[in-house]
Amino acid sequence: MEYLSIKQTSEKWGISVRRIQVLCSENRIPGATKIGSYWAIPADAEKPNDERIKSGRYIKTQKREE
């Protein structure tokens, strides 16, 4: 099986290196393996869907005490 580095995967998928590190640490990329301090990502891995909240509705409203 052929593996790519995070940098190579970043260029392939068009997202940042940091975002791929987060996806790997959250086990969202199947087959991604950590070798020492580096991640090895299978060359045939699919880019996971972006499941971050985009609506802005996650912001909790805080009650202000006056």
N, C-alpha and C positions, 0 to 999 in steps of 0.2 A: 504494500500500500504506500502511496506517495503522500507526503505531508508538506504543508506550507507553513511558513512562519507567520506571525501576526502581521508583520509589515507587508508581506506578499498578499495575504488575505485582505488587508485593508485596501490595497490598490485594486484587487479583484472586485470587491463588493462596493467600494466607494464610500466607506465609512471610516471613522477615526480608529487609530491603534488603541486608544484608551477604551473605546466602546467595545471593541473585540475582546479586550482583556476582561471587561465586565461580563460580557456574554459567556466567556469561558469559565469564569469563576462562579457564575450562576448555573453552570451545566446546561446552557441553552444551545450549545453546538455539539451535536452528537459525534462522538469519536475523538473529541479534543482531549489531548493528553498533556499533562505537565511534565516536562523533563528538566529537572533541576529548577531553574527559575524561568524557563522558557516554555511557551505553549507550542505544541505541534498540532496543527489542524489538518484533517484529511483534505486532500485536494478536491474531492468530489462532494464535500460538505455543502449543504444548502444554507443560504443566508436566512437566519430566523426572522420571523415577523417582528416588527417593532411594537412591543406591548407597553411602552411607556404611555402615561396619560397625557393626552394632548389638549383636552378640552379645558383644562384649568379648573375643573370642578372639584379637584381633590384638595384644594386649599381650604383648610379649616378656618371658619370664621371665629374670631375671638371676641368675647364679650368685653367691652371696655367698662371699667368701673369708674364712674364719674363722681 
